[in-house]
Structure formats: structure tokens, C-alpha cells
Amino acid sequence: MKEALHKYVDLTVTIREMSTPQLSEVPGAAAYREKLLQNFLRIGEISRRNVYLLERYFFPVINADRILTSEETEALQSFLREMLDDQKMENQDLPLILRVTRRLLEDARRKNDPDAHVRALDVFISASYMIIEMTARFADCSDSCARFSEEGIAAAREMLACLEPERFSALSLKSRELVLINSSYAHSLYLIPSLKEDETKKEELLVLLQRSNALKDDAFYVEQTPGYDWRLHDYITLQYLTNLTDFNNRYAFSKEQLDLIYTFSERYYTLYQSDPKLFGRYAPYEDVLRAVARNRYLTGHTDVTAYRQTLLNIINMTGRDEFSFYENTMLFSCPVEYILTLDPEHLSPEDGARITSFYKDMTAYLHRMPKLGNLTFLLTDLTHVINTFVEVEGGVGFERFCLDLLACVHPPTYVHALSVADIARVLTKNLYYLQPELLSKIPGYPDAEAMADFAWHAGLCHDYGKLFLVETIITYGRNLFDEEFEWIRAHPQIGARMLSKFRQTKCYAPVALGHHRWYNGKLGYPDIPTPEDSPFGILVELVTCADCIDAATDDVGRSYKRGKMLEDVAKEIENGVGSQYALFLMPLLQHETVFEELQHILSVGRDENYLHTYKTLAKVMKVI
């Protein structure tokens, strides 16, 4: 079993690398597309091998209602060490990791081994924290984040119960240290969007961290843990307390709570300054300065001008070539913190130019990134950027910015967006000429070109919600779990929410929301209806058809096999008219001119989109 799971990890790493090839691996655009094609065909072969390994060696053990053997326990623990590196904030597959940690915890609860129980709680809490970070991005479209948080908090309470003196002294020294570490780390399980409205949880969170910080002053715990670094423990708990107010106090702590946090943050800063060489190993000075400056600003101990200048200084002093966890955080979070101090409706020209520079620098940095190891936390940073995005006249538009992000984090979805946009344009333009009465209800688009341009942009934006779900999108090496299908099903709602915030893109939100709903409303995503009187209903149907045509005919993607011929796809659509597809699509696809234009898009047009993708990436990376 251990060898089989080790093989699974190797193959999973290979799949992730192959799904986003580096431009240095290919000599040009044509080779880039061919590389992607061959990689995805190979991914199909590897995936079948991985599915077999899981079905043969993994799930029978995970699902067995019995105590694990020592060999099985060791195999699963080894598997975890390879799949999860919580020090580097990297992981290969969080939903799978969570199942392993949950199984080990269930097994430890059955055994009369307190040390094994503490070890199992420790890894489960770490995995819970990371999956909470992931699912918090789309918490308004799924209750997964709240479920994982409650499960993690229950485990944290089990861990903290081990602080009871009699239980604590019965543990090994290593286990005692794990309990102490988790006494502060467990706070992270509370940090979900709903905390903003939960005053009880906020108070519990503050008590938890203050209690952890106070343990250093308790003679019992000091005597029980010889060699434990209590100075570092003090530093870490102060760091966590200081950072509770991130993103301009996003959890809405009260004035009294902010004053308390400020007191701890000043202690944090003083302690860091006492030994920056030591404490700099755990967080760079820039991160310390950002958090302390924020709390001084939130409590009125410094003004907004000084706070903004501190943030700009941090951005300027942060490197841009290590692609580390903290480097990512500084380059994405500091601009967000800066923007949150501004009034988007009354920006000065200087701030407008600065915001534009922020977004351009982020995109350039992302394009240069190597394989995305710490993807979960990178996407969390990007979520904050997206949720606080400000459009500046003459600057970077939201549509363009999100498209650039797709190119960075998942090029196949970027190419898909371009191709769906092109197909939607052709379908809409021809429908305008063939059946103009169908489009007459849509206001503001007086001619075929204007209507086709609208459809092109709507097609471009239709999958923007997938930006929050990239880890799930790139889960190529195994079958998805039920909750992952739930997350995927949320991407239209996420995308519509994103687009509706901005004047230039809100008109595309209905299309993003409805593009997976069947025409008859019975299958697909029937819980996301398009209002019958909506003028955008026809455009939803057109983009839905364009989405299906591209997904079925492209060679690159999740099907791991050669795409279908357009003739076959058109026949499938005709067979689904009246149920999955709108009635007007049959004569549209049967029209000779329409068919020829679609053929052109799926050959020459798609090649041009891959060329565009290659040039977009290569320009920033200076490959060409």
C-alpha cells in the first residue's frame, strides 16, 4: 500500500506539471498547443492509472470500519507527508488529504493511545485550516466552508482539552509541544466569512489566543515542557492576534476589541525588534510592519496617509523573483489593504494611476511564476484582489484583468474562454440576420455587429467563476468527490456575482449565471433559472451552445481524448433541441454559412487563440 500511494503522489505531481507546461519547454505557439494536446492525452493515461491505485489500495482502507493495521497507518502517514507541506503552504490535493487525516483521527479515537490521538488531531487541524482557506472563497455559494470549520473547531477543542493538567502530563514531550502549538494555531479554524456577524465566535477566538499567550506564564506548563521555545510561542501567538484585523478589519471587530488587538500588536512589534534575525525566520519584517501599521491606523494611532505610505514602502521593498508564500502575500495583500482605505467613487488621479500599476504588476508577477505549488493560498490572495477590484477610467478593466488571471493560473480555460467568445459571436450574428425577431427584445444593441460584440464579451466572461475553483478544475488524476461537484456547480453563481459589481461587465452576469441550465430547466443546473421575461435568455442559450461546441471539439481539456468532429456535435445538439438546447438552434446550426464559419473558428480560429495565449505568456516572460 505504501508503495502504491507513493506512486500515486508521483503521478499526481506529474499531472499537475503537465497541465500547465512552461514556455521554455516549447519553441513556439504551434509547439505550445501540440505540447498541451500530447500532455492531456498522456494525462488521460496517467489518470486511469491513478484511479486504479486509489480504488485498489486507498478507498478500501479509508472506508473500512475497523482499526487500521500498523502498516496501513504508516502508509497513510507517509502519504500525508508527501501530499501536504503545511510549512511551505503547499499541497497536492486538499479533499483527498482531508479524508486521510479524518480517517487517521477516527482510528486514533478508537485506540487507547493519547500520543497517537494528539498527532492525528494535529494533522487534521492543519488540513482543515487549508481547506477552509480554499472554500472560504466561495462560501456564499456553498456551505462547505462552514461545515469544515465546525468539524475543525470540534477537533481543536479535543486538542485543547489535552491542556487539562492530568492529561497534559500523561503525554510524551513531543505531544505536549503539539498541544501548545495548536493552542494558538487553532484560531485559524474560526476565520471564515460568517465570523463577521458572529460576536460569540469573535469573543471565543480572542479568549483562545489570549489563553495560549498566557501559558508561558504558567509554571506548570513551563516545567512540563523542558526545551520548548516559550519566547517563540509568545511571538507566534502575538503574530496571530495582530493579524486578526487583516484587510481593514474584515471581521468587523469592535472598537474595544481593536484596542485590545492593538495592545498585543505593539508587544509583537517590540518582540520582533528584540531579535529580528531569529523572528525573521518566521515572518519577514515587511509582514510584521504591515500588520502593526494596520492596527495603528484602525485604532487612530496613525493617520491614513502614513498608513498608505507604509504599504507603498512595503510593496517597493518586496522582491519579485522568489515566488514564496510571503512574497506573494506582500505583492497581493498590500495593494488590497491600500485600496480598502480609498473611496472608489472619488479617486485622485495619483491613486488611479497607482491602482492601475498594482494590477499590471500583479499580472506580470503571476505570468513569471513557475509551477504553482502554493496554489491554495495564491488563489486566496487573488480572491481578495478580485473582491476589492476597482475599475479606473483608462486603467485595467475587470474583464481584462480576470482574463489575464485565467491565462496565468490555467491556460486551457483561458483558450476555452476565447473560443467560446468567437463561437458565440458567429452564432449571434447569424441569428440576427436569420431570425432578428428573437433578438429584438435586447435593448441597446441596434445592429448585428453590436449584438455579436455583446455575445463575444459574454462568452469571454462566462467561466470567470472558475478562478475561485482552480484546484478543483485541475483535479485530473482521480474522480471528483460529491462536494467538488457542488463547488463546480457554483461557478456560474460565483461568476455572475463577480461580473455584476462593475458597470462594464454587469450586463454579462445573467449569461454567466445561466450558461449551464438546460433549456427545459429539468437538468444541468436547474436551480439557476433564467427568468422567462429576461431579454438575455436568448444570449444565455447562444453562449451555452457555444460552450458545449468548444468543450466537445477541443483536443485539450478534461476529456483526455481527441475532440469530436463538428458534424457529430451538431447532431448531438439537434437531438437535444427542446430539452437541453433551445429550439432555434437547430435551423441555425443546419445553415451552411453558419456551419462553415464554425468550422473556421474550430480550426484556424482556435490555432489563433493558442498563438495569442502563447504570445501573451511569452511577452511577460520574455521567451520571445
Sequence and secondary structure as in RCSB ss.txt:
>XXXX:A:sequence
MKEALHKYVDLTVTIREMSTPQLSEVPGAAAYREKLLQNFLRIGEISRRNVYLLERYFFPVINADRILTSEETEA
LQSFLREMLDDQKMENQDLPLILRVTRRLLEDARRKNDPDAHVRALDVFISASYMIIEMTARFADCSDSCARFSE
EGIAAAREMLACLEPERFSALSLKSRELVLINSSYAHSLYLIPSLKEDETKKEELLVLLQRSNALKDDAFYVEQT
PGYDWRLHDYITLQYLTNLTDFNNRYAFSKEQLDLIYTFSERYYTLYQSDPKLFGRYAPYEDVLRAVARNRYLTG
HTDVTAYRQTLLNIINMTGRDEFSFYENTMLFSCPVEYILTLDPEHLSPEDGARITSFYKDMTAYLHRMPKLGNL
TFLLTDLTHVINTFVEVEGGVGFERFCLDLLACVHPPTYVHALSVADIARVLTKNLYYLQPELLSKIPGYPDAEA
MADFAWHAGLCHDYGKLFLVETIITYGRNLFDEEFEWIRAHPQIGARMLSKFRQTKCYAPVALGHHRWYNGKLGY
PDIPTPEDSPFGILVELVTCADCIDAATDDVGRSYKRGKMLEDVAKEIENGVGSQYALFLMPLLQHETVFEELQH
ILSVGRDENYLHTYKTLAKVMKVI
>XXXX:A:secstr
 HHHHHHHHHHHHHHHHHHS  GGG SSHHHHHHHHHHHHHHHHHHHHHHHHHIIIIIHHHHT SS   HHHHHH
HHHHHHHHEETTTTEES HHHHHHHHHHHHHHHHHSS HHHHHHHHHHHHHHHHHHHHHHGGGGGG SHHHHHHH
HHHHHHHHHHHTTSHHHHHTS HHHHHHHHHHHHHGGGGG SGGGGG HHHHHHHHHHHHHHHHGGG HHHHHHS
TT  HHHHHHHHHHHHHGGGHHHHTT   HHHHHHHHHHHHHHHHHHHH HHHHTTTS HHHHHHHHHHHHHHTT
SS HHHHHHHHHHHHHHS SSS  HHHHHHHHHHHHHHHTTS GGG  HHHHHHHHHHHHHHHHHHHH  S TTH
HHHHHHHHHHHHT    TTS  HHHHHHHHHHHH HHHHHHHHHHHHHHHHHHHHHHHH GGGTTTSTT  SHHH
HHHHHHHHHHHTTGGGGGGHHHHT  SS   HHHHHHHHTHHHHHHHHHTTSTTTGGGHHHHHHTTB TTSSSBS
TTS   TT TTHHHHHHHHHHHHHHHHH SSSTT S    HHHHHHHHHHTBTTTB TTHHHHHHSHHHHHHHHH
IIIIIHHHHHHHHHHHHHHHHT  
